[in-house]
Amino acid sequence: MVSLIEKSCFRYLEHLKSYVRNKVQPEGSIAEGYLAEEVLSFCCQYMEGIETRMNRSSRVDDSPNVDSTQLSTLFPPIGRAVSASSTFEMSTMEKTQAHQYVLFNYP
């Protein structure tokens, strides 16, 4: 099984391979492309009104639609449910069993 680190390395290598324009000298082509991207990113940080990867707002808005006075500062509700949510009540015995399960099975 391929580890997460290996996957990220492969993705980064694919990103570097995308810089190749001259197949006769791929190393120089990769270096040029990487340097051009870094220089553009650096310069765009100091220009007003230009949208870059670093100052672009996120595509997904995970902020809750709750009044800020009701929010817990210790555990802020970030994210959304993937599917429809449902709630249920647990009896005292079920709560005790769940609590013991967590205590005995997790380090």
C-alpha positions in Angstrom: 0.0 0.0 0.0 1.3 3.4 -0.9 1.8 5.7 2.1 0.5 9.3 2.2 4.0 10.7 2.0 4.7 8.7 -1.2 1.5 9.9 -2.7 2.3 13.5 -1.9 5.8 13.0 -3.4 4.3 11.6 -6.6 1.9 14.5 -6.9 4.7 17.0 -6.4 6.9 15.2 -9.0 3.9 15.4 -11.4 3.6 19.1 -10.7 7.3 19.5 -11.5 7.0 17.5 -14.7 4.3 19.9 -15.9 7.0 22.6 -16.1 8.9 20.6 -18.8 8.8 22.5 -22.1 12.0 21.4 -23.6 12.3 17.6 -23.5 16.0 17.8 -24.5 16.9 19.5 -21.2 14.1 18.7 -18.8 16.1 19.7 -15.6 16.6 23.3 -16.9 13.0 23.5 -18.0 11.8 22.4 -14.6 14.1 24.8 -12.8 12.9 27.7 -15.1 9.2 26.9 -14.5 9.6 26.5 -10.7 11.5 29.8 -10.5 8.9 31.6 -12.6 6.1 30.4 -10.4 8.0 31.4 -7.2 8.8 34.9 -8.6 5.3 35.5 -9.7 3.9 34.4 -6.3 6.4 36.6 -4.5 5.6 39.7 -6.6 1.9 39.2 -6.4 2.0 39.4 -2.6 2.9 43.1 -2.9 0.4 44.1 -5.6 -3.0 45.4 -4.7 -6.1 44.0 -6.3 -4.6 40.9 -7.9 -6.0 37.5 -6.9 -3.5 34.7 -6.3 -3.6 31.3 -4.7 -2.5 32.8 -1.4 -5.1 35.6 -1.1 -8.0 33.9 -2.8 -11.1 33.1 -0.7 -12.0 29.5 -0.2 -14.5 27.9 -2.5 -16.3 26.1 0.3 -17.9 28.2 3.0 -17.9 26.1 6.2 -18.8 29.0 8.5 -21.8 28.2 10.6 -25.1 30.1 10.1 -25.5 30.7 13.8 -25.4 34.0 15.7 -21.9 34.6 17.1 -23.3 35.1 20.7 -24.4 31.4 20.7 -21.1 30.0 19.5 -18.8 28.1 21.9 -15.3 29.5 21.9 -13.8 26.2 23.0 -15.4 24.0 20.3 -16.4 26.2 17.3 -18.9 24.4 14.9 -17.0 24.3 11.7 -18.1 22.2 8.7 -21.3 20.7 7.5 -22.9 17.3 7.6 -22.4 15.2 4.5 -26.0 13.8 4.6 -29.2 14.5 6.5 -28.6 14.5 10.2 -30.7 12.7 12.8 -30.8 12.7 16.5 -31.7 10.0 19.0 -31.9 9.7 22.8 -29.8 7.1 24.6 -30.9 5.4 27.8 -28.7 5.7 30.9 -27.5 2.1 30.4 -26.5 2.8 26.7 -24.6 6.0 27.8 -22.7 4.0 30.4 -21.9 1.2 27.9 -20.7 3.7 25.4 -18.6 5.5 28.0 -17.0 2.3 29.1 -16.3 1.2 25.6 -14.4 4.5 24.9 -12.5 4.2 28.1 -11.4 0.6 27.6 -10.7 0.6 23.8 -9.0 3.9 23.1 -5.5 4.9 24.5 
